[in-house]
Amino acid sequence: MKKTITLKVNGKEKTLDVDVRMSLLELLRDTFNLTSVKQGCGEGECGACTVIIDDFTVDSCVYLAVWADRRSVRTAESLSEGEKLSVMQEMFIEEGAVQCGFCTPGILMTATLMKESGKKYSRDEIRRALSGHLCRCTGYQKIIDAVGKGLEK
Amino acid sequence: MEFKTVGKGEKRKDAVAKVTGKAKYTADLDMRGMLYAGIFRSTIAHGRVVSIDTSEAEAMDGVLKVVTPEDVRGYIFPTSGHPFSLDPAQRDIADRPLLTDRVRLCGDEIAAVIAEDEITAAKAVKKIKVGYEEYPFYLDPEDAMKEGAVEIHEGVKNNIVGHNRIALGYSDIDAAFGKSDHVFEDVFETPPVQHCQMENQVTYAYIDGNDKVVIVTSTQIPHIVRRIIANLYKLPYGKVRVIKPVIGGGFGNKQDLVLEPLAVFLTMQAGGRPVMLNLTREECIACTRTRHGMRHYIKTGVRKDGRIIARQLRSYGTSGAYASHGHAIVGKQGSNFTRTYSAELASSFEGFTVYTNMSTAGAMRAYGIPQVTFAVESHHDNIAEALSMDPAAFREMNLIKEGSPDPLGHVSLKSYGLKECIRKGKEYIGWDRKRQLYSMQSGYIRRGVGLACFSYATGVWPHLLEISGARIVVDQDGSVQLQVGAAEIGQGSDTILCQIAAETIGVPYEMVDIEPFTDTDSSPFDTGAYASRQSYVSGQAVKKAALEVREKILERGGKKLNMDSSELDIVDGNIVVKKDLSVLVPISDITLASYYEKETAAPIVSDVSNRINANPLSFGVTVAEVEVDLKTGKIKVIDICNIHDSGKILNRVTAEGQVHGGMSMSLGYALTEKMLYDPETGKHLNNNLLDYKIPTILDTPELKADFVETYEETAPYGNKALGEPPTVSPAPAVRNAVLHATGVAVSSLPMNPQNMFDAFKKAGLI
């Protein structure tokens, strides 16, 4: 069964028919070619497919595409403008928070929303805010450093 | 010696592509007409397929073909990512069929479906019906070795994949124990664990218009994949092309051929159309590779003052259902066993690698050394405790001596910073004060400090070949294009190799570019990413190539400037006078002419291969402080620091990143991770990221990394192994801190609350 939805993806509005069983992850990767959205588990355990919907983050692998109807979706492809990287992107590079990079776009989405909230975060609160993400390369150390610095800037 | 870029925290070459989402991993690359494959996996652990019914699956819309063991008879191959050996006796064990009707683990591959889309492939797999005859299954190597056990691979007696002995010393081991004042014996168990790299295994293969088989795959070993595929399908090497895109982590899981051989067979069945095999997380944990689960019987004889005079270790490693890396991993434990500590009279090692009906064990970060180090370092704390000695002092007394030849004659011990690592570690954690402070505790919350040491080889020489290729093309404007066969898998080798090229030529790091994909049609020959070898082995090849182009630029520059090239140098991309560093011309003046000067044009390039016949040891220490809650069994690591002698550190930022990641992986090993099998059925119980517990950000303490920088003369810039070593010593350091805190000598991992609660109860603490 298909349903017509209208959504904003990285600022551009689009109306399209989607299979009601399709996940948002499949829609973003297969229809919109937004391959920053990574599938690490397909069941909401690892956070690699995290995207921002309006003003919250979701694991797009367990979020149906039809639920994004009349909503705005943002992926890591939207974070930079041309060559200009966002503060969080800059900090991830500078602090060495990127290794294999598979978890990076998803974590950046959570970090971006934290930054946009304007709230202050202690180091423990940063950990808590990022606890939906798994990373096997970094031990999280430099990710926490990067997010902390990005929030201060 | 002052360096311009080596030793600096240069930004990773791939970082911008990764933060913008532009980096392309295997599943991000799409092709028109892509087909998708699904695998039917056995639901029993050991037995034989007596019937397969694929008719319903084949009748489905969108299913192209279903392949069964009958279709693939005779295709048997080795899977391990080792360099080839010209000696047939040294080659990897070929025990892997493409598909099997002889089931050796739960999840063994029996049939494959090719379909137009992933959902159809998955649905068709569910419609395949298989009947079995079941055999007894084995989840313990010592059970599988017993007389009368069913042979998991016909003809492999007692299921022993490999067995070796190493004996060193001036007297036989029993006599040496006889001369000891005290003899200590322990048994330690380390569980099978899984890599859990964030990107699952994924491959697609197709046949191009020139009859070339092209394999795009998430691998650590592109050139080895090419060799094994060419040999398996009897194709000329020139008709096999392997492309490695950006890789989402490997840790050894991808130092093996898991999907590529089948993907090639399937594209051949589909007329050369691209066929993708993209494993689920459940498949990746259960059915790819794991770290070997092991049991260690360890025995040490000491004099009254704590000096070790005899050491003996017997290890049993489970290979799981297939040989994969064979006996190499247990074998490596044997050579490591005699390297960190010495015994006055005798050392002996005996190792067995044994087939069981568990997930196939293969390479995993540090290749057997975390297992043996857990046994040795835990055992040493038990001994120190029994002798009422300080565990650090006991170690220092028995460490192998600086400058001494390696007992097995394989490696040099020229750069040796272990003692300084211990000193720094003790100072960091406040060792002497806290060993005293925590020695008399009561109550349910207790603290302790522990440490553990290790040594680790850099590469695989002399057991196997060490060779690497590099090519450099200098563009018209002096830009440097570096091409390597080394495989960037997330560890940062591309960045390090660019730093080495820039340093050696004399250009800024920013002027060097590297292609993130490896392509066996164009990338120089290199055996790949394993054994912490790339900065050392591939780095030497890059340095050699860079020296060659540097000479060519200077020679051309000398002619142009009417000077002798020996008077010139290259600094910051300029030709300068060596003696006063005054700038003459930018190198672009020379390189532009090298392309277009009518009489003499000859672009500046180099293409080299470099073999290394050396293998320096890197060393390190973990110090850890824990807080133990006796009532809940929970262990909290409140402070932990790794101090490494990995020679000169080429990039402090990426080096720290490697250390943190290795520490985190070892903390998972220590506290939470273990692959669980149902003792009644042999089925996997926790093959997903919810039940298989890798450390989350909330489980991970602040991680500290520090270095003792020695300078290794055989290396390109003084460096030694760093990628794997950080994951060796944290687990035993935490275990020893728990011993200090509670007096409970843990003998198996993980030290999760359930196991520790039982241990504390048994010890009468609660």
Interface residues (C-beta under 8 A of the other chain):
Chain A: R29 L34 T35 S36 V37 K38 Q39 G40 C41 G42 E43 E45 C46 A48 T75 A76 E77 L79 S80 L85 Q89 F92 I93 E94 E95 G96 V98 Q99 C100 G101 F102 C103 T104 P105 L108 R127 R128 L130 S131 H133 L134 C135 R136 C137 T138 G139 Y140 Q141 K142 I143 I144
Chain B: G9 K11 R12 D14 A15 V16 A17 K18 V19 T20 G21 K22 A23 K24 Y25 A27 D28 H195 C196 Q197 M198 E199 N200 V246 I247 G248 G249 F251 T280 R281 I489 G490 Q491 G492 V653 T654 E656 G657 H660 G661 G662 M663 S664 M665 N688 L689 L690 I694 P695 T696 I697 L698 T700 E702 L703
